[in-house]
């Protein structure tokens, strides 16, 4: 229950950054599969990295949260503490 309560959803990079800056927990967001986008997201958010790609992926949006290309996966993102 605690994990579910602290899991947020972001459709844009701005939403993801705001959530990362103001909340603790996990963020569901779409990803194109490119490591360049994963690296950029980590740099822009101050350390948020991909934590996992769930077996049952939700469709948050159709495009990557970072670059806007078609998304391949829904990823759970978060900071490592």
FENFEN-V280998 format. One record per run of one state. SS is the DSSP state (alpha for helix, beta for strand, coil for the rest). FROM is the first residue (numbers start at 0). TO is the last residue. Records with the same first field share a line. If there is no record, write none. Layout:
SS: FROM-TO ; FROM-TO
//
This chain:
coil: 0-0 ; 5-5 ; 9-11 ; 22-24 ; 31-33 ; 45-47 ; 52-61 ; 63-68 ; 70-71 ; 78-80
alpha: 1-4 ; 12-21 ; 34-44
beta: 6-8 ; 25-30 ; 48-51 ; 62-62 ; 69-69 ; 72-77
//
